[in-house]
Amino acid sequence: MRAAKLVLSCICFFFSLIANANAQSGQVMVWPASGTPVLRFTFEKFKEVSNSASRHNFTTEVTTENLWGKKIPNASFTLYAYDKSKARVGDAWVTVNDMDPGAVIKFQTFISASGSIVSLNLVPKALPHELQSLLPSDPQPPAPPKPISMTVNSVPQGADVQLDGVPVGTTPKIIQVTPGKHALTFSMEGFNTGTFPLETTPENVSGGSVSYELGTSVHDTVELRDGSVLIGDVESMSPAEVIVRIAGANQRIARNKVKRILLVKREEPQ
């Protein structure tokens, strides 16, 4: 019996959201799921070997067995990965060549992901002539998870926002998030940076809204009616204008342009 050969080509997993990937317990997959079994794939526990930013690299031991009564000259599959909310988080390419009946192959493969791999699915792309009827009628892969709209705001407004470490704008802001776990980070001059954990599911038609209150400021805050925010030291206020010292220079602002002023307690001069 000739030694069976298996070539596994992995396409890096693609994601809109990222979250930390967790090691996944071993999975056994028999293909096809119904009818006469042809191949059995056993994926051992995924082990993280390295990571960079939101991307994590895993390795797993895979055992493949030919359950069919005939030799498999060539069979190609797309391996789809899903998270706990059943959203597709990536795919890989699997090809089996010259596999004799009853042959068992063990090999190690690597997967790059950004998020938890909870379940797997095999979809055939090319099969021997006798198995052509098992090819799906629709060759198109499952649609990627649909982004969800969410309104993000802060108190005071004008904070810079990052979604999973990627800048998305300044509050108030409507952002797009994919189903899964995320982290919103708010930062603003004069305030402590804060993080808000966020989790959405495909069932969410809209992500709703998030309003984050920044920590205590070390400077006064002047919120203008156009939505902009100035951080500095208020030197004086009158019915006509407000004078704010910002970066060592005084700025004069017409009083009718000011919406709100938040003052912080200052130490009295010695």
Sequence and secondary structure as in RCSB ss.txt:
>XXXX:A:sequence
MRAAKLVLSCICFFFSLIANANAQSGQVMVWPASGTPVLRFTFEKFKEVSNSASRHNFTTEVTTENLWGKKIPNA
SFTLYAYDKSKARVGDAWVTVNDMDPGAVIKFQTFISASGSIVSLNLVPKALPHELQSLLPSDPQPPAPPKPISM
TVNSVPQGADVQLDGVPVGTTPKIIQVTPGKHALTFSMEGFNTGTFPLETTPENVSGGSVSYELGTSVHDTVELR
DGSVLIGDVESMSPAEVIVRIAGANQRIARNKVKRILLVKREEPQ
>XXXX:A:secstr
    EEEEE      SS         EEEEESSSSS  EEEEE   EEEEEETTEEEEEEEEEEEE SSS EEEE
EEEEEEE TT  EEEEEEEEEEEE TT EEEEEEEEEESS   EEEEEEEE  GGGGGGS S  S       EEE
EEEEESS  EEEETTEEEEESSEEEEE SEEEEEEEE TTS  EEEEEEE TT S   EEEEE    SSEEEEET
TS EEEEEEEEE SSEEEEEETTEEEEEEGGGEEEEE        
